[in-house]
Amino acid sequence: MARTTGSHSDITGPRIREAALQLFARHGYAAVSMRRIATEVGVQAGALYNYTPDKQNLLFSLMQGHMEELLQARADRGLPDTAMAQLEDFTRFHIAFHLQRPDAVFVSYMELRNLDEANFATIEGLRRTYEDQLEQILQNGVKSGLFTVPDTKIATLAVIAMLTGVNTWYRSGGRLSVSEVETIYWDMVRKAVAAA
């Protein structure tokens, strides 16, 4: 069987993923068909199934890839010595990492409801692994007397929601640089958890 013109596995696979990510972010998973993804990439609709079994698997693969990249990037960083320094590092890392991937962040949060039960459980597990890293920092800070946090789980979710919210308003070329945004958010996070 002849390969579709312009279809090369090392090129077409990543192009399908990128097109799907952009279309899901702009129009929503439910509104995007496999045919539309194929048109965006410039291949026949049937060719997509050489790269993914179905649209559900494609969505799951995008979310899983985003979370695995996030966890690997965290693992590759050296961990500062104190809970305060670790919290600052987490804050700055989260903002910088997510601002570079607005479509992946949007899809990862807004399309969770479209995952089937098994895929949802896998993504939730990866998210929990990431959340647990922040919660451990907060717990260590409470133990050492640096932080006053009545419920570290709630504080973890609140901090992550606040940091991820930067993606909804930040635009490159605006009045604040990424570094300035990181510093402002770090000040707010520190004041939210610091012991009086």
NORJOMO-V925434 format. One record per helix or strand. SS is the DSSP state (helix for helix, strand for strand). FROM is the first residue (numbers start at 1). TO is the last residue. If there is no record, write none. Layout:
ss=SS from=FROM to=TO
ss=SS from=FROM to=TO
//
This chain:
ss=helix from=9 to=27
ss=helix from=29 to=31
ss=helix from=34 to=41
ss=helix from=45 to=50
ss=helix from=55 to=75
ss=helix from=83 to=99
ss=helix from=102 to=110
ss=helix from=112 to=114
ss=helix from=117 to=143
ss=strand from=147 to=147
ss=helix from=152 to=164
ss=helix from=166 to=169
ss=helix from=178 to=193
ss=strand from=194 to=194
//
